Amino acid sequence: MAKQQHVVPRQDGGWGVKGSNSAKASHVTATKADAVKIAREISKNQGAEMLVHNKDGKIAYRNSYGNDPFPPKG
């Protein structure tokens, strides 16, 4: 499975950054923007995909920083 970093909402109102196979967040922040910055840096360093979730838990958007299996054409 490809490496992934998820930005997820927390029950305490904050945001967490979790690896795809991790039970706990590696980083916890007060704002979604801060969590996205951290997840982006981790994803770039690991050549991973970043998935950003909304407050309801659904994926809002994703970015690939590694070998994209579906690169844009053109």
NUKOL-163461 format. One line per 10 residues: number of its first residue (from 1); their letters; for each residue x, y, z of C-alpha. Coordinates in steps of 0.05 Angstrom, whole numbers. Layout:
// NUKOL-163461
NUM = a = X/Y/Z; ... .
This chain:
// NUKOL-163461
1 = makqqhvvpr = 0/0/0; 24/70/-16; 45/116/40; -9/166/61; -15/223/110; -85/241/133; -108/308/162; -166/289/206; -213/325/254; -207/308/328 .
11 = qdggwgvkgs = -263/302/380; -231/359/420; -241/407/362; -169/405/339; -137/371/279; -90/312/274; -39/286/224; -39/210/219; -2/160/177; -49/112/141 .
21 = nsakashvta = -31/53/187; -26/93/252; -76/89/308; -53/155/338; -38/223/307; 36/240/300; 19/314/305; -40/352/336; -56/424/319; -110/475/336 .
31 = tkadavkiar = -125/492/263; -135/453/200; -87/499/162; -30/482/210; -44/408/204; -44/413/127; 24/448/129; 54/393/172; 22/337/130; 47/369/66 .
41 = eisknqgaem = 119/371/91; 116/299/115; 85/277/49; 139/312/9; 194/281/51; 164/211/45; 140/216/-27; 71/202/-1; -1/222/-15; -36/273/30 .
51 = lvhnkdgkia = -110/266/43; -147/324/76; -213/308/110; -271/354/127; -301/359/197; -350/304/178; -292/257/162; -302/255/87; -242/268/42; -242/340/18 .
61 = yrnsygndpf = -182/336/-27; -116/299/-38; -47/313/-65; 7/265/-88; 79/281/-73; 109/216/-98; 99/169/-156; 29/187/-177; -5/125/-206; -53/170/-246 .
71 = ppkg = -12/230/-268; -47/286/-308; -46/277/-383; -23/332/-428 .
